[in-house]
Amino acid sequence: MNILVLHGVNLNMFGRRDPAQYGTATLADIDAALAALAAELGVGLSTFQTNHEGEMVERIHQALDDGTAGVVINAGAWTHTSHAIADALAILTAPVVEVHMSNVHAREPFRHESVLARVSAGSIAGFGVMSYLLGLRAAVALARR
Ligand code: DQA
């Protein structure tokens, strides 16, 4: 079983970006922690980051045919704006879990709305790197169901 983890816009800057909100782990640190947990859970893992919305949409389309059984996505600011990414995710039959490092509900009002919520099984926010790890556990559990 393969799980796809998608990182959206600006998330390549983790470790150098607003450490009060996002901590000091880099994207490579996050991907390494995810790879370790995937091995423990006995699942395959692919990760992808882009700052280009169309590239993200195209990577989601690929997931339809590449054996992806579950998706974990931190879409960054696209979470609050991108109906294009939500529509792409809606094409998939694999379950989608939305994650955020920061507690978006305790931040500015524009972060309280997720346009991805309509296509997500659920969301996990506010636990830093652990949000991703919990998201991976949720995606695996949903895919195994
Ligand atoms: C984020 C929260 C978003 O509101 C923000 O635009 C990000 C990161 C998070 O992981 O907490 O880029 O998705």
Backbone and ligand atoms as CSV (ligand in chain L), in Angstrom:
chain,resi,resn,atom,element,x,y,z
A,1,MET,N,N,0.843,-1.201,0.000
A,1,MET,CA,C,0.000,0.000,0.000
A,1,MET,C,C,0.881,1.256,0.000
A,2,ASN,N,N,0.540,2.190,-0.885
A,2,ASN,CA,C,1.340,3.421,-0.973
A,2,ASN,C,C,0.546,4.646,-0.542
A,3,ILE,N,N,1.185,5.453,0.260
A,3,ILE,CA,C,0.582,6.710,0.716
A,3,ILE,C,C,1.375,7.858,0.100
A,4,LEU,N,N,0.644,8.848,-0.389
A,4,LEU,CA,C,1.248,10.037,-0.998
A,4,LEU,C,C,1.093,11.222,-0.044
A,5,VAL,N,N,2.221,11.851,0.289
A,5,VAL,CA,C,2.186,13.054,1.128
A,5,VAL,C,C,2.505,14.259,0.249
A,6,LEU,N,N,1.596,15.220,0.230
A,6,LEU,CA,C,1.723,16.405,-0.612
A,6,LEU,C,C,1.970,17.635,0.256
A,7,HIS,N,N,3.004,18.384,-0.106
A,7,HIS,CA,C,3.331,19.632,0.591
A,7,HIS,C,C,3.156,20.783,-0.392
A,8,GLY,N,N,2.361,21.770,0.000
A,8,GLY,CA,C,2.070,22.867,-0.909
A,8,GLY,C,C,2.998,24.056,-0.788
A,9,VAL,N,N,2.440,25.156,-1.179
A,9,VAL,CA,C,3.193,26.388,-1.397
A,9,VAL,C,C,3.875,26.907,-0.115
A,10,ASN,N,N,5.140,27.261,-0.248
A,10,ASN,CA,C,5.989,27.814,0.815
A,10,ASN,C,C,6.476,26.782,1.836
A,11,LEU,N,N,6.047,25.539,1.703
A,11,LEU,CA,C,6.395,24.576,2.753
A,11,LEU,C,C,7.828,24.068,2.619
A,12,ASN,N,N,8.457,24.336,1.473
A,12,ASN,CA,C,9.907,24.073,1.360
A,12,ASN,C,C,10.705,24.992,2.265
A,13,MET,N,N,10.064,26.016,2.830
A,13,MET,CA,C,10.772,26.966,3.698
A,13,MET,C,C,10.647,26.611,5.184
A,14,PHE,N,N,9.979,25.501,5.499
A,14,PHE,CA,C,9.944,25.077,6.913
A,14,PHE,C,C,11.371,25.009,7.441
A,15,GLY,N,N,11.563,25.431,8.674
A,15,GLY,CA,C,12.900,25.475,9.273
A,15,GLY,C,C,13.495,26.872,9.195
A,16,ARG,N,N,13.015,27.652,8.191
A,16,ARG,CA,C,13.524,29.021,8.033
A,16,ARG,C,C,12.379,30.016,8.075
A,17,ARG,N,N,11.175,29.546,8.353
A,17,ARG,CA,C,9.962,30.341,8.214
A,17,ARG,C,C,9.210,30.375,9.542
A,18,ASP,N,N,9.049,31.545,10.121
A,18,ASP,CA,C,8.201,31.757,11.303
A,18,ASP,C,C,8.256,30.583,12.291
A,19,PRO,N,N,9.415,30.407,12.956
A,19,PRO,CA,C,9.546,29.239,13.851
A,19,PRO,C,C,8.555,29.233,15.013
A,20,ALA,N,N,8.007,30.412,15.368
A,20,ALA,CA,C,7.012,30.433,16.456
A,20,ALA,C,C,5.768,29.653,16.043
A,21,GLN,N,N,5.435,29.680,14.751
A,21,GLN,CA,C,4.269,28.927,14.265
A,21,GLN,C,C,4.637,27.521,13.824
A,22,TYR,N,N,5.812,27.409,13.172
A,22,TYR,CA,C,6.096,26.166,12.454
A,22,TYR,C,C,7.272,25.370,13.014
A,23,GLY,N,N,7.918,25.875,14.084
A,23,GLY,CA,C,9.048,25.142,14.651
A,23,GLY,C,C,10.278,25.253,13.767
A,24,THR,N,N,11.236,24.383,14.012
A,24,THR,CA,C,12.528,24.488,13.326
A,24,THR,C,C,12.817,23.284,12.425
A,25,ALA,N,N,11.930,22.326,12.390
A,25,ALA,CA,C,12.147,21.163,11.514
A,25,ALA,C,C,12.067,21.611,10.059
A,26,THR,N,N,12.961,21.066,9.245
A,26,THR,CA,C,12.918,21.348,7.805
A,26,THR,C,C,11.984,20.349,7.128
A,27,LEU,N,N,11.679,20.638,5.859
A,27,LEU,CA,C,10.836,19.697,5.110
A,27,LEU,C,C,11.528,18.327,5.011
A,28,ALA,N,N,12.849,18.348,4.874
A,28,ALA,CA,C,13.593,17.074,4.815
A,28,ALA,C,C,13.450,16.314,6.136
A,29,ASP,N,N,13.473,17.036,7.257
A,29,ASP,CA,C,13.268,16.387,8.571
A,29,ASP,C,C,11.881,15.744,8.632
A,30,ILE,N,N,10.888,16.488,8.146
A,30,ILE,CA,C,9.500,15.988,8.174
A,30,ILE,C,C,9.382,14.736,7.307
A,31,ASP,N,N,9.953,14.805,6.105
A,31,ASP,CA,C,9.878,13.644,5.206
A,31,ASP,C,C,10.608,12.435,5.806
A,32,ALA,N,N,11.712,12.685,6.517
A,32,ALA,CA,C,12.457,11.577,7.146
A,32,ALA,C,C,11.617,10.942,8.262
A,33,ALA,N,N,10.943,11.771,9.044
A,33,ALA,CA,C,10.092,11.244,10.125
A,33,ALA,C,C,8.932,10.439,9.523
A,34,LEU,N,N,8.378,10.932,8.408
A,34,LEU,CA,C,7.289,10.214,7.740
A,34,LEU,C,C,7.782,8.879,7.183
A,35,ALA,N,N,8.979,8.883,6.608
A,35,ALA,CA,C,9.532,7.642,6.036
A,35,ALA,C,C,9.740,6.606,7.138
A,36,ALA,N,N,10.217,7.045,8.302
A,36,ALA,CA,C,10.438,6.115,9.419
A,36,ALA,C,C,9.108,5.521,9.883
A,37,LEU,N,N,8.085,6.366,9.981
A,37,LEU,CA,C,6.779,5.855,10.420
A,37,LEU,C,C,6.165,4.945,9.353
A,38,ALA,N,N,6.328,5.305,8.081
A,38,ALA,CA,C,5.790,4.455,7.006
A,38,ALA,C,C,6.417,3.063,7.071
A,39,ALA,N,N,7.728,3.013,7.326
A,39,ALA,CA,C,8.412,1.714,7.424
A,39,ALA,C,C,7.843,0.920,8.603
A,40,GLU,N,N,7.645,1.617,9.719
A,40,GLU,CA,C,7.086,0.959,10.917
A,40,GLU,C,C,5.683,0.405,10.631
A,41,LEU,N,N,4.900,1.156,9.856
A,41,LEU,CA,C,3.519,0.742,9.554
A,41,LEU,C,C,3.453,-0.240,8.384
A,42,GLY,N,N,4.586,-0.436,7.704
A,42,GLY,CA,C,4.627,-1.379,6.599
A,42,GLY,C,C,3.952,-0.869,5.337
A,43,VAL,N,N,4.045,0.444,5.088
A,43,VAL,CA,C,3.460,1.013,3.869
A,43,VAL,C,C,4.542,1.760,3.079
A,44,GLY,N,N,4.311,1.884,1.776
A,44,GLY,CA,C,5.200,2.687,0.943
A,44,GLY,C,C,4.830,4.157,1.063
A,45,LEU,N,N,5.801,5.022,0.793
A,45,LEU,CA,C,5.572,6.467,0.951
A,45,LEU,C,C,6.172,7.216,-0.222
A,46,SER,N,N,5.396,8.140,-0.786
A,46,SER,CA,C,5.933,9.100,-1.751
A,46,SER,C,C,5.656,10.489,-1.201
A,47,THR,N,N,6.600,11.398,-1.375
A,47,THR,CA,C,6.369,12.777,-0.946
A,47,THR,C,C,6.626,13.707,-2.124
A,48,PHE,N,N,5.931,14.839,-2.109
A,48,PHE,CA,C,6.030,15.792,-3.220
A,48,PHE,C,C,5.773,17.184,-2.689
A,49,GLN,N,N,6.624,18.136,-3.081
A,49,GLN,CA,C,6.399,19.550,-2.725
A,49,GLN,C,C,6.500,20.392,-3.982
A,50,THR,N,N,5.603,21.368,-4.096
A,50,THR,CA,C,5.712,22.340,-5.183
A,50,THR,C,C,5.150,23.678,-4.732
A,51,ASN,N,N,5.652,24.722,-5.384
A,51,ASN,CA,C,5.106,26.072,-5.172
A,51,ASN,C,C,4.198,26.491,-6.325
A,52,HIS,N,N,3.910,25.528,-7.241
A,52,HIS,CA,C,3.127,25.832,-8.434
A,52,HIS,C,C,1.810,25.059,-8.397
A,53,GLU,N,N,0.735,25.786,-8.386
A,53,GLU,CA,C,-0.582,25.163,-8.201
A,53,GLU,C,C,-0.884,24.122,-9.283
A,54,GLY,N,N,-0.543,24.447,-10.537
A,54,GLY,CA,C,-0.809,23.503,-11.632
A,54,GLY,C,C,-0.018,22.212,-11.470
A,55,GLU,N,N,1.218,22.332,-10.985
A,55,GLU,CA,C,2.023,21.117,-10.746
A,55,GLU,C,C,1.388,20.263,-9.663
A,56,MET,N,N,0.842,20.923,-8.651
A,56,MET,CA,C,0.175,20.157,-7.589
A,56,MET,C,C,-1.048,19.433,-8.154
A,57,VAL,N,N,-1.819,20.127,-8.963
A,57,VAL,CA,C,-3.000,19.508,-9.580
A,57,VAL,C,C,-2.568,18.298,-10.418
A,58,GLU,N,N,-1.490,18.448,-11.182
A,58,GLU,CA,C,-1.046,17.333,-12.043
A,58,GLU,C,C,-0.516,16.154,-11.220
A,59,ARG,N,N,0.141,16.431,-10.096
A,59,ARG,CA,C,0.611,15.329,-9.240
A,59,ARG,C,C,-0.578,14.586,-8.634
A,60,ILE,N,N,-1.620,15.337,-8.304
A,60,ILE,CA,C,-2.843,14.694,-7.777
A,60,ILE,C,C,-3.477,13.816,-8.858
A,61,HIS,N,N,-3.521,14.311,-10.097
A,61,HIS,CA,C,-4.069,13.487,-11.190
A,61,HIS,C,C,-3.294,12.177,-11.322
A,62,GLN,N,N,-1.967,12.245,-11.219
A,62,GLN,CA,C,-1.138,11.027,-11.330
A,62,GLN,C,C,-1.523,9.992,-10.278
A,63,ALA,N,N,-1.952,10.476,-9.126
A,63,ALA,CA,C,-2.270,9.566,-8.012
A,63,ALA,C,C,-3.425,8.641,-8.348
A,64,LEU,N,N,-4.192,9.009,-9.349
A,64,LEU,CA,C,-5.299,8.157,-9.778
A,64,LEU,C,C,-4.792,6.840,-10.359
A,65,ASP,N,N,-3.596,6.862,-10.950
A,65,ASP,CA,C,-3.078,5.702,-11.689
A,65,ASP,C,C,-1.802,5.112,-11.116
A,66,ASP,N,N,-1.260,5.682,-10.041
A,66,ASP,CA,C,0.059,5.205,-9.574
A,66,ASP,C,C,-0.031,4.328,-8.330
A,67,GLY,N,N,-1.226,3.865,-8.005
A,67,GLY,CA,C,-1.364,2.944,-6.878
A,67,GLY,C,C,-1.482,3.631,-5.523
A,68,THR,N,N,-1.677,4.942,-5.514
A,68,THR,CA,C,-1.843,5.658,-4.245
A,68,THR,C,C,-3.118,5.198,-3.532
A,69,ALA,N,N,-2.952,4.748,-2.283
A,69,ALA,CA,C,-4.103,4.240,-1.524
A,69,ALA,C,C,-4.640,5.268,-0.534
A,70,GLY,N,N,-3.848,6.309,-0.275
A,70,GLY,CA,C,-4.267,7.360,0.653
A,70,GLY,C,C,-3.399,8.578,0.446
A,71,VAL,N,N,-3.963,9.744,0.729
A,71,VAL,CA,C,-3.250,11.011,0.528
A,71,VAL,C,C,-3.256,11.806,1.827
A,72,VAL,N,N,-2.089,12.348,2.173
A,72,VAL,CA,C,-1.967,13.314,3.264
A,72,VAL,C,C,-1.552,14.617,2.605
A,73,ILE,N,N,-2.278,15.695,2.856
A,73,ILE,CA,C,-1.929,16.963,2.211
A,73,ILE,C,C,-1.876,18.114,3.199
A,74,ASN,N,N,-0.742,18.835,3.152
A,74,ASN,CA,C,-0.657,20.160,3.758
A,74,ASN,C,C,-0.522,21.109,2.579
A,75,ALA,N,N,-1.600,21.760,2.236
A,75,ALA,CA,C,-1.610,22.602,1.037
A,75,ALA,C,C,-1.110,24.015,1.326
A,76,GLY,N,N,-0.677,24.290,2.571
A,76,GLY,CA,C,-0.240,25.647,2.891
A,76,GLY,C,C,-1.392,26.619,2.647
A,77,ALA,N,N,-1.075,27.796,2.129
A,77,ALA,CA,C,-2.108,28.826,1.929
A,77,ALA,C,C,-3.147,28.418,0.886
A,78,TRP,N,N,-2.815,27.458,0.006
A,78,TRP,CA,C,-3.828,26.976,-0.958
A,78,TRP,C,C,-5.014,26.343,-0.242
A,79,THR,N,N,-4.795,25.890,0.984
A,79,THR,CA,C,-5.890,25.345,1.794
A,79,THR,C,C,-7.083,26.296,1.812
A,80,HIS,N,N,-6.771,27.580,1.866
A,80,HIS,CA,C,-7.810,28.590,2.091
A,80,HIS,C,C,-8.338,29.182,0.787
A,81,THR,N,N,-7.732,28.807,-0.339
A,81,THR,CA,C,-8.066,29.494,-1.597
A,81,THR,C,C,-8.335,28.578,-2.781
A,82,SER,N,N,-7.771,27.364,-2.792
A,82,SER,CA,C,-7.679,26.644,-4.067
A,82,SER,C,C,-8.799,25.635,-4.309
A,83,HIS,N,N,-9.840,26.115,-4.987
A,83,HIS,CA,C,-10.882,25.181,-5.429
A,83,HIS,C,C,-10.347,24.261,-6.516
A,84,ALA,N,N,-9.303,24.682,-7.218
A,84,ALA,CA,C,-8.699,23.824,-8.252
A,84,ALA,C,C,-8.079,22.580,-7.604
A,85,ILE,N,N,-7.356,22.763,-6.507
A,85,ILE,CA,C,-6.760,21.607,-5.818
A,85,ILE,C,C,-7.868,20.755,-5.183
A,86,ALA,N,N,-8.872,21.394,-4.618
A,86,ALA,CA,C,-9.990,20.617,-4.045
A,86,ALA,C,C,-10.677,19.786,-5.126
A,87,ASP,N,N,-10.912,20.380,-6.290
A,87,ASP,CA,C,-11.557,19.642,-7.378
A,87,ASP,C,C,-10.695,18.470,-7.842
A,88,ALA,N,N,-9.371,18.666,-7.892
A,88,ALA,CA,C,-8.462,17.571,-8.278
A,88,ALA,C,C,-8.541,16.443,-7.250
A,89,LEU,N,N,-8.516,16.784,-5.974
A,89,LEU,CA,C,-8.593,15.756,-4.916
A,89,LEU,C,C,-9.928,15.008,-4.991
A,90,ALA,N,N,-10.971,15.711,-5.407
A,90,ALA,CA,C,-12.304,15.095,-5.474
A,90,ALA,C,C,-12.360,13.998,-6.537
A,91,ILE,N,N,-11.432,14.034,-7.497
A,91,ILE,CA,C,-11.406,13.014,-8.552
A,91,ILE,C,C,-10.928,11.671,-7.997
A,92,LEU,N,N,-10.111,11.727,-6.934
A,92,LEU,CA,C,-9.519,10.508,-6.369
A,92,LEU,C,C,-10.555,9.688,-5.617
A,93,THR,N,N,-10.312,8.376,-5.579
A,93,THR,CA,C,-11.138,7.531,-4.710
A,93,THR,C,C,-10.413,7.269,-3.393
A,94,ALA,N,N,-9.087,7.476,-3.371
A,94,ALA,CA,C,-8.303,7.280,-2.137
A,94,ALA,C,C,-8.708,8.334,-1.102
A,95,PRO,N,N,-8.704,7.951,0.184
A,95,PRO,CA,C,-9.026,8.931,1.223
A,95,PRO,C,C,-7.969,10.027,1.326
A,96,VAL,N,N,-8.437,11.223,1.676
A,96,VAL,CA,C,-7.558,12.397,1.795
A,96,VAL,C,C,-7.609,12.901,3.235
A,97,VAL,N,N,-6.430,13.106,3.826
A,97,VAL,CA,C,-6.332,13.663,5.184
A,97,VAL,C,C,-5.602,14.992,5.094
A,98,GLU,N,N,-6.230,16.044,5.599
A,98,GLU,CA,C,-5.641,17.393,5.571
A,98,GLU,C,C,-4.845,17.607,6.867
A,99,VAL,N,N,-3.639,18.124,6.742
A,99,VAL,CA,C,-2.840,18.394,7.942
A,99,VAL,C,C,-2.272,19.807,7.902
A,100,HIS,N,N,-2.023,20.347,9.104
A,100,HIS,CA,C,-1.351,21.642,9.269
A,100,HIS,C,C,-0.435,21.580,10.469
A,101,MET,N,N,0.724,22.164,10.328
A,101,MET,CA,C,1.659,22.242,11.450
A,101,MET,C,C,1.086,23.118,12.565
A,102,SER,N,N,0.575,24.291,12.178
A,102,SER,CA,C,0.083,25.247,13.176
A,102,SER,C,C,-1.397,24.992,13.450
A,103,ASN,N,N,-1.875,25.577,14.540
A,103,ASN,CA,C,-3.304,25.493,14.854
A,103,ASN,C,C,-4.020,26.610,14.097
A,104,VAL,N,N,-4.431,26.301,12.877
A,104,VAL,CA,C,-5.016,27.325,12.001
A,104,VAL,C,C,-6.252,27.976,12.626
A,105,HIS,N,N,-6.941,27.269,13.499
A,105,HIS,CA,C,-8.178,27.807,14.097
A,105,HIS,C,C,-7.887,28.849,15.172
A,106,ALA,N,N,-6.646,28.898,15.626
A,106,ALA,CA,C,-6.262,29.882,16.643
A,106,ALA,C,C,-5.528,31.067,16.005
A,107,ARG,N,N,-5.518,31.120,14.680
A,107,ARG,CA,C,-4.772,32.170,13.978
A,107,ARG,C,C,-5.751,33.140,13.273
A,108,GLU,N,N,-5.251,33.837,12.255
A,108,GLU,CA,C,-6.067,34.853,11.584
A,108,GLU,C,C,-7.331,34.223,10.985
A,109,PRO,N,N,-8.424,35.000,10.908
A,109,PRO,CA,C,-9.694,34.449,10.414
A,109,PRO,C,C,-9.597,33.792,9.039
A,110,PHE,N,N,-8.757,34.321,8.123
A,110,PHE,CA,C,-8.725,33.711,6.782
A,110,PHE,C,C,-8.230,32.271,6.814
A,111,ARG,N,N,-7.492,31.914,7.907
A,111,ARG,CA,C,-6.984,30.537,8.010
A,111,ARG,C,C,-8.025,29.567,8.580
A,112,HIS,N,N,-9.160,30.116,9.033
A,112,HIS,CA,C,-10.158,29.248,9.670
A,112,HIS,C,C,-10.936,28.447,8.642
A,113,GLU,N,N,-10.972,28.953,7.377
A,113,GLU,CA,C,-11.719,28.228,6.356
A,113,GLU,C,C,-10.782,27.360,5.523
A,114,SER,N,N,-11.181,26.125,5.308
A,114,SER,CA,C,-10.464,25.239,4.390
A,114,SER,C,C,-11.381,24.883,3.241
A,115,VAL,N,N,-10.962,25.237,2.022
A,115,VAL,CA,C,-11.759,24.826,0.869
A,115,VAL,C,C,-11.514,23.358,0.540
A,116,LEU,N,N,-10.518,22.753,1.203
A,116,LEU,CA,C,-10.237,21.324,1.006
A,116,LEU,C,C,-11.101,20.443,1.909
A,117,ALA,N,N,-11.759,21.050,2.873
A,117,ALA,CA,C,-12.517,20.257,3.853
A,117,ALA,C,C,-13.591,19.410,3.180
A,118,ARG,N,N,-14.165,19.939,2.086
A,118,ARG,CA,C,-15.258,19.210,1.427
A,118,ARG,C,C,-14.781,17.916,0.768
A,119,VAL,N,N,-13.468,17.798,0.557
A,119,VAL,CA,C,-12.961,16.577,-0.087
A,119,VAL,C,C,-12.063,15.769,0.858
A,120,SER,N,N,-11.983,16.165,2.113
A,120,SER,CA,C,-11.102,15.494,3.079
A,120,SER,C,C,-11.916,14.654,4.040
A,121,ALA,N,N,-11.327,13.528,4.447
A,121,ALA,CA,C,-11.969,12.695,5.464
A,121,ALA,C,C,-11.955,13.425,6.805
A,122,GLY,N,N,-10.905,14.208,7.042
A,122,GLY,CA,C,-10.786,14.967,8.278
A,122,GLY,C,C,-9.503,15.757,8.243
A,123,SER,N,N,-9.282,16.551,9.297
A,123,SER,CA,C,-8.066,17.363,9.324
A,123,SER,C,C,-7.423,17.324,10.701
A,124,ILE,N,N,-6.112,17.523,10.703
A,124,ILE,CA,C,-5.312,17.498,11.933
A,124,ILE,C,C,-4.447,18.749,11.901
A,125,ALA,N,N,-4.547,19.574,12.943
A,125,ALA,CA,C,-3.826,20.851,12.940
A,125,ALA,C,C,-3.299,21.172,14.323
A,126,GLY,N,N,-2.113,21.762,14.361
A,126,GLY,CA,C,-1.624,22.334,15.604
A,126,GLY,C,C,-0.585,21.522,16.339
A,127,PHE,N,N,-0.197,20.383,15.779
A,127,PHE,CA,C,0.731,19.504,16.492
A,127,PHE,C,C,2.130,19.476,15.889
A,128,GLY,N,N,2.446,20.482,15.065
A,128,GLY,CA,C,3.773,20.512,14.454
A,128,GLY,C,C,3.997,19.281,13.587
A,129,VAL,N,N,5.213,18.745,13.627
A,129,VAL,CA,C,5.538,17.576,12.796
A,129,VAL,C,C,4.589,16.415,13.119
A,130,MET,N,N,4.137,16.356,14.375
A,130,MET,CA,C,3.226,15.269,14.773
A,130,MET,C,C,1.916,15.314,13.973
A,131,SER,N,N,1.513,16.495,13.495
A,131,SER,CA,C,0.301,16.554,12.644
A,131,SER,C,C,0.475,15.658,11.425
A,132,TYR,N,N,1.660,15.715,10.814
A,132,TYR,CA,C,1.916,14.864,9.647
A,132,TYR,C,C,1.895,13.385,10.034
A,133,LEU,N,N,2.509,13.065,11.189
A,133,LEU,CA,C,2.602,11.650,11.587
A,133,LEU,C,C,1.222,11.099,11.920
A,134,LEU,N,N,0.411,11.914,12.599
A,134,LEU,CA,C,-0.968,11.498,12.886
A,134,LEU,C,C,-1.764,11.389,11.588
A,135,GLY,N,N,-1.494,12.307,10.662
A,135,GLY,CA,C,-2.161,12.269,9.363
A,135,GLY,C,C,-1.823,11.004,8.596
A,136,LEU,N,N,-0.556,10.599,8.657
A,136,LEU,CA,C,-0.150,9.362,7.989
A,136,LEU,C,C,-0.853,8.163,8.633
A,137,ARG,N,N,-0.889,8.137,9.958
A,137,ARG,CA,C,-1.601,7.033,10.639
A,137,ARG,C,C,-3.068,7.001,10.223
A,138,ALA,N,N,-3.701,8.169,10.131
A,138,ALA,CA,C,-5.124,8.230,9.747
A,138,ALA,C,C,-5.317,7.746,8.318
A,139,ALA,N,N,-4.438,8.187,7.406
A,139,ALA,CA,C,-4.576,7.781,5.992
A,139,ALA,C,C,-4.416,6.270,5.854
A,140,VAL,N,N,-3.454,5.699,6.581
A,140,VAL,CA,C,-3.228,4.244,6.509
A,140,VAL,C,C,-4.455,3.511,7.076
A,141,ALA,N,N,-4.964,3.975,8.201
A,141,ALA,CA,C,-6.129,3.314,8.809
A,141,ALA,C,C,-7.333,3.385,7.873
A,142,LEU,N,N,-7.540,4.530,7.237
A,142,LEU,CA,C,-8.679,4.675,6.304
A,142,LEU,C,C,-8.490,3.803,5.078
A,143,ALA,N,N,-7.265,3.759,4.568
A,143,ALA,CA,C,-6.999,2.968,3.361
A,143,ALA,C,C,-7.142,1.481,3.641
A,144,ARG,N,N,-6.867,1.078,4.875
A,144,ARG,CA,C,-6.963,-0.354,5.236
A,144,ARG,C,C,-8.372,-0.790,5.541
A,145,ARG,N,N,-9.256,0.194,5.718
A,145,ARG,CA,C,-10.620,-0.105,6.137
A,145,ARG,C,C,-11.399,-0.816,5.042
L,1,DQA,C1,C,-0.112,25.805,7.252
L,1,DQA,C2,C,-1.157,26.826,7.692
L,1,DQA,C3,C,-1.541,27.733,6.528
L,1,DQA,O1,O,-2.516,28.692,6.967
L,1,DQA,C4,C,-0.338,28.482,6.024
L,1,DQA,O2,O,-0.693,29.279,4.905
L,1,DQA,C5,C,0.807,27.587,5.712
L,1,DQA,C6,C,1.111,26.480,6.622
L,1,DQA,C7,C,0.403,24.951,8.431
L,1,DQA,O3,O,1.027,23.930,8.175
L,1,DQA,O4,O,0.188,25.311,9.589
L,1,DQA,O5,O,1.546,27.809,4.746
L,1,DQA,O6,O,-0.706,24.940,6.306
